[in-house]
Amino acid sequence: QVQVMESGGGLVQPGGSLRLSCQISRHVFNIYTTDWFRQAPGKQRELVATISPRGRTTYADSVWGRSDISRDDTNHTVWLRIDNLSPDDTAIYYCYTRFGESKGYWGQGTLVTVSS
């Protein structure tokens, strides 16, 4: 069983930053790739960022240059930071962890609302 637990959502003002955490079961953390997705109201789920077990990262164009995905191996946690937020970043953010391209495991999601 693999557990995935996000935290860190909430209300953020435009121009601010979000920092989300995703804690993953220790026994798979070092061999699983982790993605952050988001789903805005009325829109399809979007891949935001990915980090491999070795720390290789990729980002969606929508957050490129203002985001960072990182790993904390000690605490088996993946972090996502996005800066310079706008209302377009309002969404439920989901953490997804997988072994290669195999079916993976989703977290429950955390809501981020960007509003003044």
SULBELSUL-V273542 format. One record per pair of residues at least 12 apart in sequence whose ideal C-beta (glycine too) atoms are under 7 Angstrom apart, sorted by the first residue. I is the first residue (numbers start at 1). J is the second residue. If there is no record, write none. Layout:
i = (I | I)
j = (J | J)
//
This chain:
i = (2 | 2 | 2 | 2 | 3 | 4 | 4 | 4 | 4 | 4 | 4 | 4 | 5 | 5 | 6 | 6 | 6 | 6 | 6 | 6 | 6 | 6 | 6 | 7 | 7 | 8 | 8 | 8 | 9 | 9 | 9 | 9 | 10 | 11 | 11 | 12 | 12 | 12 | 13 | 14 | 14 | 14 | 14 | 14 | 15 | 15 | 16 | 17 | 17 | 17 | 17 | 18 | 18 | 18 | 18 | 19 | 19 | 20 | 20 | 20 | 20 | 21 | 21 | 22 | 22 | 22 | 22 | 22 | 23 | 23 | 24 | 24 | 24 | 26 | 29 | 30 | 30 | 31 | 31 | 32 | 32 | 32 | 32 | 33 | 33 | 33 | 33 | 34 | 34 | 34 | 34 | 35 | 35 | 35 | 36 | 36 | 36 | 36 | 36 | 36 | 37 | 37 | 38 | 38 | 38 | 38 | 39 | 39 | 40 | 40 | 46 | 47 | 48 | 48 | 49 | 49 | 49 | 49 | 51 | 51 | 51 | 55 | 57 | 63 | 66 | 66 | 66 | 67 | 67 | 68 | 78 | 85 | 86 | 87 | 87 | 89 | 89 | 90 | 90 | 90 | 91 | 92 | 92 | 92 | 93 | 93 | 93 | 94 | 94 | 94 | 95)
j = (25 | 28 | 97 | 105 | 25 | 22 | 24 | 95 | 97 | 105 | 106 | 107 | 23 | 107 | 20 | 21 | 22 | 93 | 95 | 107 | 108 | 109 | 110 | 21 | 110 | 20 | 21 | 110 | 93 | 110 | 111 | 112 | 112 | 113 | 115 | 85 | 112 | 114 | 116 | 85 | 86 | 87 | 114 | 116 | 84 | 85 | 85 | 81 | 82 | 83 | 85 | 81 | 82 | 85 | 112 | 79 | 81 | 79 | 80 | 93 | 110 | 77 | 79 | 34 | 77 | 78 | 95 | 107 | 76 | 77 | 76 | 78 | 97 | 76 | 76 | 53 | 73 | 53 | 99 | 53 | 97 | 98 | 99 | 50 | 52 | 53 | 98 | 51 | 78 | 95 | 97 | 47 | 50 | 96 | 48 | 49 | 69 | 80 | 93 | 95 | 94 | 96 | 91 | 92 | 93 | 94 | 91 | 92 | 90 | 91 | 60 | 60 | 60 | 63 | 63 | 67 | 69 | 80 | 69 | 71 | 78 | 71 | 69 | 82 | 82 | 83 | 84 | 81 | 82 | 81 | 95 | 114 | 114 | 114 | 115 | 112 | 114 | 112 | 113 | 114 | 112 | 109 | 110 | 111 | 109 | 110 | 112 | 106 | 107 | 109 | 107)
//
